[in-house]
Amino acid sequence: MVQIGFLDGGTGQEIYKRAGKPDARLWSVEVLLKQPELVTQVHADFIAAGCRTLTLNTYTATPTRLEGAGIADRQNQIFAKAKQAMSEAIALAGPDVECAGCLPPLHGSYLADPPRSFESMLPEFQRLCELQSDQDLLLIETMSNSTEARAACAAATETGLLYTLGLRVESDGKLRSGESLERVIEACLPYNPDGIWLNCSAPEDINEALLRLQPFNLPFGAYANGFISVEALAAGNSVALLGERSDVTPEVYAQLAKHWVSEGAQLIGGCCEVTAEHMRVTAEQLNLAGHQLAKVSELLKG
């Protein structure tokens, strides 16, 4: 029986939809502060769907983004509320899961080159690690260039926690920076990540790139998004302009996951627009295929 580290789905987009698509700069933080019960319910629904590793709702809560929204002084409160929402979900839906802290892009997703140096980003990632040092592991997510990816890895490795590196791949097989997938991974290997994901990428782009992770001899996997395009958000516009693909149904996503597993993936999850129902059907299909769903950390430990 093959063991699969089974992550949750697109928590942020689920929160956004259930809150009525709020028009706020940092909408996931806004909902967390004003309607934390929605965040709790989204986490609980992913647990009920069979997900074994849940991610804190802190993707947009970087110091840079909080400062831009004028609420940098509420950072400690935001992280405390995110942890409380997670704890309440676990109490509601079942204890046999783990919690992952999130190390996202500091300025926003899909930037080819952040307007920062490695040295300037490292302390900010260290702060995010400090705020999440009580989690079971860390997920570096949606990295689009080697500079930011290295800074996140450097901070994560200092914690002593297990951590994984998540990279966004484009339709040309490269990162948005124009760097090859292999070059970025090689730049991060000195920091000893425990696993690699392709995340927040189109399913088709993951299908093309996934096998390129095999030579690095680390547990690898994928969690795709269901967006029609991310270009509006990449240009600095609101998430409200992003459209959802109608063809990435729960059944289709489950088949994608089974295909990734057939190519050696040991880590499976879902990103934006991948719902609890997507993950429920995926869990069901992976179980039927004889796979055992586990916490991501259990898989990383071997």
Sequence and secondary structure as in RCSB ss.txt:
>XXXX:A:sequence
MVQIGFLDGGTGQEIYKRAGKPDARLWSVEVLLKQPELVTQVHADFIAAGCRTLTLNTYTATPTRLEGAGIADRQ
NQIFAKAKQAMSEAIALAGPDVECAGCLPPLHGSYLADPPRSFESMLPEFQRLCELQSDQDLLLIETMSNSTEAR
AACAAATETGLLYTLGLRVESDGKLRSGESLERVIEACLPYNPDGIWLNCSAPEDINEALLRLQPFNLPFGAYAN
GFISVEALAAGNSVALLGERSDVTPEVYAQLAKHWVSEGAQLIGGCCEVTAEHMRVTAEQLNLAGHQLAKVSELL
KG
>XXXX:A:secstr
  EEEEB   HHHHHHHHTT    TTHHHHHHHH HHHHHHHHHHHHHTT  EEE S TT  HHHHHHTT GGGH
HHHHHHHHHHHHHHHHHH SS EEEEEE  SS TT SS SS HHHHHHHHHHHHHHTTTSSEEEEEEE SHHHHH
HHHHHHHHH S EEEEE   TTSB TTS BHHHHHHHHGGG  SEEEEESS HHHHHHHGGGGGGG S EEEE  
 BS  HHHHTT  GGG  B SS  HHHHHHHHHHHHHTT  EE   TT  HHHHHHHHHHHHHTT EEE HHHHH
H 
